[in-house]
Amino acid sequence: MASTTTLHLTPTERGELQAFLREFVSGPPQSAAVFCIDEKSAIQALDRLDPRLPLSPGRAEKHGFEYHRHGTLSLYAALNPKTGAVMGQTAPRHTSQEFVDFLEEVIGTQPAGREVHVILDNFAAHKTDLVKHFLQQHCNVTLHFTPILLGSIKSRSGSVNSSAM
């Protein structure tokens, strides 16, 4: 059974969290698409130098510990919570241009003019002039930023008890 931790939030944190949750409890229109987007930067692209040793009865597959570095990548992922589908893309850098490119790919999967809601964190690359320009060109796309305090809630506990609000 999962345990829950009661958090003691400041009035400001409580208000931010309640406003964010209210926005999504009422929900977007039924015809709208919703995506949760996040990214992971600086993923090391590694290649093992030794070949894998195959599985055999009573012995697990093995491989050598030496590897060759191929630099780093950033991974962008979009989850459609309604369908469970996940889209992903890698990029050599972690900038607002790569973020906008990924947004265009995600929006491109939807019929033209369909309302799209994107839930994402407060990373600086999500709030640049380039992103604002993209939103002006795509009036059907709305970005919803999670309250900044959610990062600290996640780090202080694995989950949130509704009585904490």
N, C-alpha and C positions, 0 to 999 in steps of 0.2 A: 504494500500500500504506500502510495506517495505521501510524503509529509509536506505540510504547508507551514510557512513561516509568516507570522504577522509582522508587518513592517509598521514602524511608527513614522509616518510621513509628516512633513511640515505642512501647514495650510496651503502654501504655494504649490508644493509637490502634489498634494491631494487634489487641488483645483485643476492643475494641468492634466493629471491622469484622468480625472472624472470627465473633463471636457473632451479629451481624446476618445475615451471609451463611449461616451454619449454619441459622438459623431458616427461611430461604427455600429452601435446598437441599433440606431435608426436605419443605418445601412444605405448604400447607394441604390438607385433604381434597379429593379430586377433585370432590366436589359443591359445594364452596365457591366463591364469587365473590371475585375479587381486583381491587382498583382501586388505581391510583396517582393520588393527588390532589395538585395543586399550584395555586398561584394567582399572579397577576401583578397588583400593585396600581398605582394611579396611572397608568392608561393614559389618554392624552389623547384625548378625543373631538373630532375636528376635522372641519370641513366646508369644502371648497374654495369660494372665492367665484367663481372664473371657471369657465365651462363647459369640458369637455374638448375638445380639438381632435382630430378623428378621425384614425385611421391612414390614410395614403395611400402609394402606391407609393414606396419608397425613403425614407420618413419615419416615424419612430416616433410613437406617440400622445403628445400633450403636454397639460399643464395648467398653469395659473397657480400661482404660489408663495404667493399670499395665501390665508389661511384664517381661519375664525371658530372660536373655542374654545367648546366646549359643556361644559366641566368635565372631570372625570376619572371613570373607572370602574375597578372591580376585576373581573378575569376569573378564574373558577374553572373548572378542567378536571379530568376524571376519565378516565383511560385504563384500559380493560380489556385487559390484556396477552394474554389468551387469545384474544379475538376481534379486537382492534385497534380496537374501537369507542371513540369519544371523546364524552363528554358535556361540555357547557359551559354556563356561566351567567354573566351579568354582574350586578354589584351596585353600588349607588352608593357604598358604603363598604366598608372592609376590617376587619370585626369578627368576633368569635366567633359572633354571631347570624347573620350572612350565611353563615359557614362551616357552622353547624348546618343552616341552611335548605338549603344545597347538599347536605350529607350526607343529609338526608331525601329530597331528590329522587333522589339516586343509589340509596339503599336502596330507595326506592319502585319502582325498575325490577326488583327481584328478587322472586321468590315469597316469600310470608310465611314467616318462620322459617328461611330459607336462611342459612347461615353466610356472613358477609361479612368479608373482611380488607381493610383500607385501609392502604396504605403512604404516608407523608407526612413532610414535614420537621418541624423542631422550632419552628415559628413559635409565638409566645406565644398567639395566638388559638386554637390547637389544643388547649390544655391548661387552659382556663378551667373554672370551676364549671359553666357552661352546657353545655360539651361533656361533662363528667363526668356531668351529669344526663341528657343524651341517651344516653350509653352505658349508664346504669342502666336506662333505659326500653327499650333495644334490646340485650338480652343476646347476640344473635347477631352483633353487630358488634364487631370487634377492631381497634384502631388499632395500627400498627407504626411507630414513629418511626425514621427513618434516624439513624445515629450523627451527632453534631454534627460530627465530623471530616470527614464526606463533603463538606461545603461547601468546606473548605480543600483537600481532595484535588482536587475539580473545578476550583478556581481555580489550583492549582499545575500541573495537567496536564489534558489532554483525556481521559485514560483511565488505568486502573490495571493494572499488570502483576501477575499472580498471585504472582510471585516476591517482590514487595514485602511480602507477608504472610508 
